[in-house]
Amino acid sequence: MNAKFGIILKSAKREDLLVRIPSGSRSWGDEIFEVGDVEFSFPKMGGVKFKIYPVLGFIKKHLPFDLQGDESEYASIDGEGLDDYENGLRVGRFDVEISHPFERGLKTLIDEIGLCSIMLVPDSDELEEFISINSSQLIYLVRNNIGNLAQSKGFLASLRSD
């Protein structure tokens, strides 16, 4: 996918819910060391990897107060599961119900996290929509933007409980 898509959440929640994917290892002499990026998975969301980054100041000022601290991080989502979802959206494969495994996994993860924000920044690096939504509106927002990446202006959606 030609976009940056992910979840902003507190570090403690990430540690509770995401599982570290073992990275490769190499040896040099008697010493063995890890190679590759540190990646995580969510067991209920197959084919998806998460990489963790700090939250930039520009983004923090648009987050709910409880997510503006240094303990928040950005979990970038990537992998075959997201690519398959994007391809399915392009051909109009989904109906009104949450039907794709990516959608079910994302909804489950969001429900388990609680306080979080979802961010999509298209390849154009635009981020124009700053909104507050509930979890039932999330799938429509994600479908509409990922399914139309060329027209998407990007969004930062803070999840609120209703």
N, C-alpha and C positions, 0 to 999 in steps of 0.2 A: 504494500500500500504506500502510495506517495503522500504520506501525511504523518504527523506525530499525533498519536492517540494514546490516552492514558488516564490514570486516576491519581488524584492528589489525596493522600491519606496520611495519618500519623504513623510514625515509625513502629510504634508498639503494635498497631493493628496489622501492619505488613508482616511483622515478625510472627504474629499469631496465626495468620491466614495463608501466607505464601510459603512455599517450600523451596529451599535452594536446590537448584539443579546441579548435580556434580559436574564440575568442569574437567577438562582434560589435564593430564599431568605429563611431565617430561622429567628426565633424569639427566644429570650432568655429574659424572663421576659417581660418588656415593649419595649425592643430594637429589631429592625428588621435590619438584615444585609444581604448583598449579599454573596452567596457562589458559588464556581465553577470558572472556567477560564473565562476571558474576551474573547469573540469571536465576530467575525464580519461576515457579509454576503455581497454579491454583488447581488442586486435584479435580474440582468439579468443572473445569474449563479446559478441555483437551485441546492440544495443538497450539497453545498460546504460551508465549514466554514474556516475562516481565524483566525490564532492566530498571534499576533505581538511579534517580538523579536528584540533585537538590532543586528546590523550588526557587525560581528567580524572583527578585524583588518586585518586578513589574506585575507578575502573576499574584504574588502574595497580597498586594494591596486590593485585589479584586475578590479575595477569598473571604468566607465567613471568619469572624474574629478567632474562633477556636482552631482554625487551620493556618493562621498567620505566623505561628511560632516556628522556631528552628527545628522542632521535632517532626515537621511535615516533610514529606518527600513525594516526588513524582515517579509513579510506576508506569513506565512506557510499555505499551502492549504491542506485541509483534508476533509473527509466526504463521504457520500454515492455517490454523483455525481462523485467524482474522482475514487472511487472503481468501480463503474459501467463502467466508461470509461476504466480503466485498464483491467477489465474482458473482455470487448468488443475487446480490442486490442489483447488480448491473443488468441481469437478465430477468429481473422481476419475479423471482422464485418464491417470495414469501407472501403470506396472507396477513390478515390483521392480527392474528394471535402470535405470541412469541413461539416461533417454530424452529429456529436454527439453534444448534447446540451452543454457538457463540452467544446468542441472546440469552438463552437460559442460564449459561454460566456467568455472564456479566451481571444479570439480574440477581442471581444468588450471591455473587461476590459483593455487590453493592449493598444488598440487604444485610449481609454479615458484617460489613465494615461499619455501616451506620453513617457517621459524619464523614463526608468526602465531597470531592468535586471531580467532574469529568471534563477533560480538555481534548479538543481536536484542533490541531493547527495544520491546515492544508500545506501543500508544497510551496504555495505562494507566501507562506509565513504570515498570513492574515489571521488576526484574532479580533473579531469585531463584536461578537455577541456575548454579553455577560448576563447570565440569567440565573434564576433560582427555580428549580423544578422539583416535582416529587418523583418517586421511582416509577410510577405508572406512566409518566411522560417520557422517561429516559429512552425507551426503545424507539419510539417515534422519532425523537431528536437524532439518535444515532443513525437509524435507517435513512432518514432524510439527508443527513450530511455525508455519511460514508457512501451512500448510493449515488450521490451527486457531488463528488469531490471537486470537480471542475468549477462548480458554481458555489461551493461552500465558502463562506467568509470566516469559518472557524468559530468555535464557541468555548466558553468556560461556563459550565453549568454546575452550580452548587446544589447538592441534593438536600432537600428538606423533608422532614417526616410530616405526613398529613394524617 
